[in-house]
Amino acid sequence: MNNQDEMTRKAVLIADDDPEDTEAIKRVLVQANVLNPIRCVSDGAEAISYLSGEGPYADRTEYPHPALLLLDLAMPRKTGLEVLAWLRKSPAPEHKVMGKIVLTGIGRTEQIHQAYQSGAHSFLIKPLRIEDFANLLNALRGLRFVSEGQGSLLSFGEVLAK
């Protein structure tokens, strides 16, 4: 794979304020052989900056648009629900073709219902297990896997350019 192919890959964006949870999620992605670049932010405001390409995130070679957003609900500055509300209002087409999975430590029905109403495609209860993540990826409508060497690239709602 050359640098041009690397630049066209969409990322998996993890938005979680707990470094241990973030590392656990990254391990699950590696175990699932996901080859997309993995990028991480630690609060909701930073997630919105990344998604809108503001500040350091303007460099889309280094910070590509996500194919998949793994979003914690309980974060500082802006909550996961606020990020989902921002995405729902965003006119950017790349935000419409992005998988949105909510992560939560406690499966409160009201929060889960709000997340779905705000545009989440699914949710997972932390701590994340490889089996749960793999089952979710296989069941998520619109998610595509493109085999690439030793793993797969994720794409959501569009055909991934090779």
GIHU-V562917 format. One record per residue. N is the residue number from 1. OMEGA is omega in degrees with one decimal (none if undefined). BURIAL is # if it has 16 or more other C-alpha atoms within 10 Angstrom, else .. D_FIRST is the distance of its C-alpha to the first C-alpha in Angstrom with 2 decimals. Layout:
BEGIN
{{N/OMEGA/BURIAL/D_FIRST} {N/OMEGA/BURIAL/D_FIRST}}
END
This chain:
BEGIN
{{1/-178.2/./0.00} {2/-177.6/./3.81} {3/178.6/./6.93} {4/177.4/./8.18} {5/179.7/./6.15} {6/-177.3/./7.15} {7/-177.3/./10.51} {8/178.8/./11.15} {9/172.7/#/11.12} {10/-175.1/#/14.71} {11/162.2/#/16.17} {12/-179.3/#/18.70} {13/175.6/#/21.72} {14/177.3/#/24.34} {15/-176.7/#/27.72} {16/-177.1/#/30.12} {17/-179.5/#/32.71} {18/-177.8/./32.94} {19/178.7/./30.54} {20/176.9/./31.20} {21/179.4/#/30.34} {22/179.2/#/27.13} {23/178.2/./26.09} {24/178.9/#/27.19} {25/177.7/#/25.15} {26/177.9/#/21.98} {27/178.8/./22.82} {28/178.2/#/23.28} {29/178.3/#/19.89} {30/178.1/./18.28} {31/179.1/./20.70} {32/179.4/#/19.74} {33/175.4/./16.06} {34/-176.3/#/15.15} {35/178.5/#/11.63} {36/173.0/#/12.67} {37/178.7/#/13.63} {38/177.9/#/17.26} {39/-175.3/#/19.80} {40/171.2/#/23.50} {41/-170.6/#/26.77} {42/174.5/#/30.22} {43/-175.9/#/32.57} {44/179.2/#/33.03} {45/178.1/#/33.59} {46/176.7/#/30.32} {47/179.3/#/28.56} {48/176.8/#/30.20} {49/178.5/./29.20} {50/-175.8/#/25.51} {51/-179.8/#/25.79} {52/177.6/#/27.70} {53/-179.2/#/25.49} {54/175.9/./28.47} {55/-176.9/./28.83} {56/-177.7/./25.88} {57/178.0/#/23.89} {58/179.2/./24.08} {59/-175.7/./20.77} {60/170.7/./18.47} {61/179.3/./15.36} {62/-176.9/./16.62} {63/-176.3/#/18.47} {64/175.6/#/16.88} {65/178.9/#/19.27} {66/166.4/#/19.57} {67/-175.6/#/19.11} {68/176.4/#/21.49} {69/173.8/#/24.29} {70/-164.4/#/25.99} {71/174.1/#/29.29} {72/179.1/#/32.19} {73/-173.4/#/35.56} {74/178.7/#/37.52} {75/176.5/#/36.09} {76/178.0/./37.93} {77/171.9/./38.35} {78/179.9/#/37.18} {79/175.3/#/37.09} {80/177.5/#/34.48} {81/176.6/#/36.96} {82/176.9/#/37.22} {83/178.2/#/33.46} {84/178.4/#/33.58} {85/177.8/#/36.58} {86/179.7/./34.79} {87/-178.5/#/31.80} {88/-179.9/#/34.30} {89/-175.6/./35.96} {90/177.3/./32.83} {91/-174.6/./32.51} {92/-177.5/./28.76} {93/-179.7/./27.04} {94/177.6/./23.92} {95/179.7/#/26.44} {96/-177.1/./27.71} {97/-179.4/#/24.43} {98/175.1/#/23.68} {99/-178.5/#/24.72} {100/179.2/#/27.43} {101/180.0/#/28.45} {102/176.1/#/31.43} {103/178.2/#/31.91} {104/178.5/#/35.46} {105/-178.1/./37.43} {106/-177.6/./40.38} {107/177.7/./40.34} {108/-175.3/./43.10} {109/-178.1/./43.67} {110/179.9/./44.53} {111/-179.8/./41.30} {112/178.2/#/39.21} {113/178.0/./41.20} {114/-179.7/./40.74} {115/177.8/#/36.96} {116/178.5/#/36.82} {117/-178.1/./39.19} {118/174.4/#/36.99} {119/176.8/#/33.88} {120/177.3/#/32.28} {121/179.5/#/30.75} {122/177.3/#/31.54} {123/174.8/#/32.52} {124/176.7/#/32.15} {125/176.1/./34.73} {126/2.5/./33.73} {127/-176.5/./33.23} {128/176.0/#/30.13} {129/-178.3/./29.78} {130/-178.3/#/26.68} {131/180.0/./28.79} {132/-178.8/./29.90} {133/-179.8/#/26.47} {134/178.3/./25.03} {135/-179.9/./28.14} {136/-179.7/./27.86} {137/179.2/#/24.25} {138/-176.3/./25.34} {139/-173.8/./28.43} {140/-179.4/./27.23} {141/177.7/./27.76} {142/-179.5/./25.08} {143/-180.0/#/22.22} {144/174.8/#/19.43} {145/175.5/#/16.82} {146/-179.8/#/13.70} {147/-176.0/./12.55} {148/177.8/./8.97} {149/-174.5/./9.13} {150/-178.4/./11.80} {151/-178.4/#/12.73} {152/171.0/#/13.09} {153/178.7/#/12.46} {154/173.2/#/15.93} {155/-179.6/#/17.41} {156/172.9/#/21.13} {157/-179.9/./23.37} {158/176.0/./20.90} {159/-179.4/./18.28} {160/178.7/#/14.74} {161/177.7/./13.03} {162/none/./9.79}}
END
